[in-house]
Each structure stands twice: as structure tokens, then as C-alpha cells.
Amino acid sequence: MMTQVRRRKPMTPKQASACCGPIDELLDPELFKSFCDPTRTRLLACLIKCGRPYSVTEVAACCSVDFSVVSRHLQMLERAGILESTKAGRTVSYAVRYRHLCRTLRELANAIEQCGPADQAVACAGGCCEKR
């Protein structure tokens, strides 16, 4: 017995722009803007690897970047929802929002995969993706 695979017909750009889906909300410009600067990504990588909140001064010292530049970059990462800050007196510390960041990136990857053509589906190592 032979089964027929039903393929989804690709949408035109006009049809796609009229259609709402999870990808529309997940493609957040603030998130991508926060990743576009090499210094900012270095700072974020440092904070991710450290695993604890760090003050702006500590981050500036470990990354050899001027304090005011570090502060501005960390504020942008916070606005994008990647970091959270706490203030104790005059000291502001930043910590990575690990669960939020992982969930956002995972949901974005799943939404992109759902939108793509069936013949280009990416195989997930953990079997986490929906079968097509």
C-alpha cells in the first residue's frame, strides 16, 4: 500500500503577511537589536558563563570595556528581556534571565521550523520538534 504525502502549498508574501502566527510575536526587534553588537554579545557571553549576578563595575573589569559603555549595553540587554537588574545602594547588578532567554529562543526556533517547507524540516536531536 502506498501512502501519499500531502505537501503544504507555499504562501505568497502577501498571504504570509496577512496571516498571524506565533512567529510574528517571537521575532522581537529589541531582542535581535540586543544581539547585533559584538561588545554586547561578549558581555552577555561573560554573564551567561559566570552564572551569577555581577555589578557593572565587575563586568567592565572582566571585559576591558569602559564602565559607561558597559552600563549602556547592559541596559539594552535588560530592555530586551535578556537580563534583570537589582539595585543595592548605588550598585546595580545584572543577571541573565536564563529560563526566559532559553524559552524565547526555543519557541522562536520551533515557530521557524513550523513555517518552513516540509522537505526542509530540521531533525531535532531530542525529538522535540513536531513530526511533519
C-alpha positions, 0 to 999 in steps of 0.5 A: 500500500502506498501512502501519499504525502500531502505537501503544504502549498507555499504562501505568497508574501502577501498571504504570509503577511496577512496571516498571524502566527506565533512567529510574528510575536517571537521575532522581537526587534529589541531582542535581535537589536540586543544581539547585533553588537559584538561588545554586547554579545561578549558581555552577555557571553561573560554573564551567561558563563559566570552564572551569577549576578555581577555589578557593572563595575565587575563586568567592565573589569572582566571585559576591558570595556569602559564602565559607561559603555558597559552600563549602556549595553547592559541596559539594552540587554535588560530592555530586551528581556535578556537580563534583570537588574537589582539595585543595592545602594548605588550598585546595580547588578545584572543577571541573565534571565536564563529560563526566559532567554532559553524559552524565547529562543526555543519557541522562536526556533520551533515557530521557524521550523513550523513555517518552513517547507516540509522537505526542509524540516530540521531533525531535532536531536531530542525529538522535540520538534513536531513530526511533519 
